[in-house]
């Protein structure tokens, strides 16, 4: 049995064979703090309060097409909407 937390916040995990993930079910979500500062809140939404650092092999995938100006877009979405500008140059004689 693995015991984590204190008298107010506790996590108990029993090691089983085969290993199984820790499952937590709450009515309000799960808040992770570091040094008294909110880091991430998981609930019916995810709220991240710090910068995200990704390694070279990670990425954000499966983004839907944005429906408002403040939503993220994929590279292909932006590339398909780039205006095409053609410039003609003539030599002045």
DOMAR-33557 format. One record per residue (C-alpha): residue in one letter; residue number from 1; x, y, z. Coordinates in pm, 1 decimal, decimal comma, m for minus. Each point is the difference from the previous one (the first is absolute). Layout:
! DOMAR-33557
code = a&pos = NUM&xx = X&yy = Y&zz = Z
...
***
This chain:
! DOMAR-33557
code = x&pos = 1&xx = 0,0&yy = 0,0&zz = 0,0
code = x&pos = 2&xx = 133,4&yy = 342,0&zz = m98,9
code = x&pos = 3&xx = m114,7&yy = 296,3&zz = 215,9
code = x&pos = 4&xx = 48,9&yy = 354,5&zz = m125,6
code = x&pos = 5&xx = m122,9&yy = 332,4&zz = 136,5
code = x&pos = 6&xx = m98,8&yy = 120,7&zz = 343,5
code = x&pos = 7&xx = m309,5&yy = m15,1&zz = 222,0
code = x&pos = 8&xx = m189,7&yy = 230,2&zz = m240,0
code = x&pos = 9&xx = 121,0&yy = m126,0&zz = m337,3
code = x&pos = 10&xx = 75,0&yy = m367,2&zz = m31,7
code = x&pos = 11&xx = 71,2&yy = m242,2&zz = m279,5
code = x&pos = 12&xx = 3,4&yy = m372,0&zz = 73,9
code = x&pos = 13&xx = 119,6&yy = m241,3&zz = m267,5
code = x&pos = 14&xx = 18,4&yy = m374,8&zz = 28,2
code = x&pos = 15&xx = 266,5&yy = m160,1&zz = m220,3
code = x&pos = 16&xx = m154,1&yy = m280,5&zz = m203,9
code = x&pos = 17&xx = 111,6&yy = m248,3&zz = m258,3
code = x&pos = 18&xx = m32,0&yy = 81,9&zz = m281,2
code = x&pos = 19&xx = 63,1&yy = 368,1&zz = 75,7
code = x&pos = 20&xx = m300,3&yy = 227,6&zz = m46,9
code = x&pos = 21&xx = m17,7&yy = 378,7&zz = m26,2
code = x&pos = 22&xx = m109,6&yy = 219,4&zz = 288,0
code = x&pos = 23&xx = m362,5&yy = 103,2&zz = m53,4
code = x&pos = 24&xx = m134,8&yy = 301,7&zz = 183,8
code = x&pos = 25&xx = m360,1&yy = 112,7&zz = m7,6
code = x&pos = 26&xx = m102,1&yy = 333,6&zz = 146,7
code = x&pos = 27&xx = m291,2&yy = 239,0&zz = m34,3
code = x&pos = 28&xx = 220,1&yy = 307,1&zz = m52,3
code = x&pos = 29&xx = 308,4&yy = m129,4&zz = m178,2
code = x&pos = 30&xx = 363,5&yy = m38,2&zz = 96,7
code = x&pos = 31&xx = 231,0&yy = 295,7&zz = 73,2
code = x&pos = 32&xx = 378,7&yy = m33,7&zz = m11,6
code = x&pos = 33&xx = 202,0&yy = 262,9&zz = 188,2
code = x&pos = 34&xx = 374,3&yy = 55,5&zz = 33,2
code = x&pos = 35&xx = 139,7&yy = 224,3&zz = 274,0
code = x&pos = 36&xx = m351,6&yy = 130,8&zz = 71,0
code = x&pos = 37&xx = m62,3&yy = 102,5&zz = m362,2
code = x&pos = 38&xx = m263,6&yy = m158,4&zz = m226,0
code = x&pos = 39&xx = 160,5&yy = m200,2&zz = m282,2
code = x&pos = 40&xx = m285,1&yy = m188,6&zz = m167,8
code = x&pos = 41&xx = m367,0&yy = m61,3&zz = 75,0
code = x&pos = 42&xx = m164,4&yy = m306,1&zz = m153,1
code = x&pos = 43&xx = m377,4&yy = m23,3&zz = 1,3
code = x&pos = 44&xx = m254,4&yy = 9,3&zz = m278,9
code = x&pos = 45&xx = 257,0&yy = 247,1&zz = m140,1
code = x&pos = 46&xx = 378,0&yy = 41,3&zz = 31,7
code = x&pos = 47&xx = 138,0&yy = 328,2&zz = 131,1
code = x&pos = 48&xx = 378,5&yy = 41,0&zz = m25,0
code = x&pos = 49&xx = 160,1&yy = 275,9&zz = 206,6
code = x&pos = 50&xx = 364,2&yy = m38,2&zz = m109,4
code = x&pos = 51&xx = 199,1&yy = m11,9&zz = m325,6
code = x&pos = 52&xx = m4,9&yy = m329,3&zz = m188,7
code = x&pos = 53&xx = 341,6&yy = m134,2&zz = m102,7
code = x&pos = 54&xx = m9,9&yy = m274,0&zz = m262,0
code = x&pos = 55&xx = 285,7&yy = m222,1&zz = m110,2
code = x&pos = 56&xx = 87,5&yy = m56,9&zz = m367,7
code = x&pos = 57&xx = m216,6&yy = m311,0&zz = m34,8
code = x&pos = 58&xx = m318,3&yy = 148,9&zz = 151,1
code = x&pos = 59&xx = m263,0&yy = 213,6&zz = m160,7
code = x&pos = 60&xx = m354,6&yy = 122,6&zz = 25,6
code = x&pos = 61&xx = m218,0&yy = m209,0&zz = m229,7
code = x&pos = 62&xx = m363,0&yy = m31,9&zz = m110,7
code = x&pos = 63&xx = m87,7&yy = 370,3&zz = 25,8
code = x&pos = 64&xx = m341,5&yy = 79,1&zz = m148,5
code = x&pos = 65&xx = m36,9&yy = 284,0&zz = m249,7
code = x&pos = 66&xx = m26,9&yy = 327,2&zz = 193,2
code = x&pos = 67&xx = m339,4&yy = 168,4&zz = 9,6
code = x&pos = 68&xx = 109,7&yy = 325,2&zz = 169,1
code = x&pos = 69&xx = 309,5&yy = 219,5&zz = m22,4
code = x&pos = 70&xx = 142,9&yy = m102,5&zz = 336,5
code = x&pos = 71&xx = 13,5&yy = m374,9&zz = m67,5
code = x&pos = 72&xx = 316,2&yy = m183,9&zz = m109,7
code = x&pos = 73&xx = 40,8&yy = m115,6&zz = m360,1
code = x&pos = 74&xx = 206,9&yy = m269,3&zz = m167,2
code = x&pos = 75&xx = 272,2&yy = 80,9&zz = m253,8
code = x&pos = 76&xx = m204,6&yy = m152,1&zz = m282,0
code = x&pos = 77&xx = m302,6&yy = 215,7&zz = 91,7
code = x&pos = 78&xx = 213,4&yy = 314,6&zz = m16,8
code = x&pos = 79&xx = 182,0&yy = m108,6&zz = m318,2
code = x&pos = 80&xx = m330,7&yy = m57,9&zz = m182,1
code = x&pos = 81&xx = m114,1&yy = 353,4&zz = 83,8
code = x&pos = 82&xx = 314,4&yy = 195,4&zz = m93,5
code = x&pos = 83&xx = m68,5&yy = 266,1&zz = m261,2
code = x&pos = 84&xx = 192,8&yy = m37,9&zz = m323,1
code = x&pos = 85&xx = 178,3&yy = 318,6&zz = m103,7
code = x&pos = 86&xx = 145,8&yy = 30,6&zz = m346,8
code = x&pos = 87&xx = 240,4&yy = 280,8&zz = m83,9
code = x&pos = 88&xx = 99,2&yy = 92,3&zz = m353,1
code = x&pos = 89&xx = 312,4&yy = 201,4&zz = m57,4
code = x&pos = 90&xx = 76,4&yy = 181,6&zz = m321,9
code = x&pos = 91&xx = 323,3&yy = 154,0&zz = m95,2
code = x&pos = 92&xx = m28,6&yy = 374,3&zz = m56,8
code = x&pos = 93&xx = 178,5&yy = 112,7&zz = m311,5
***
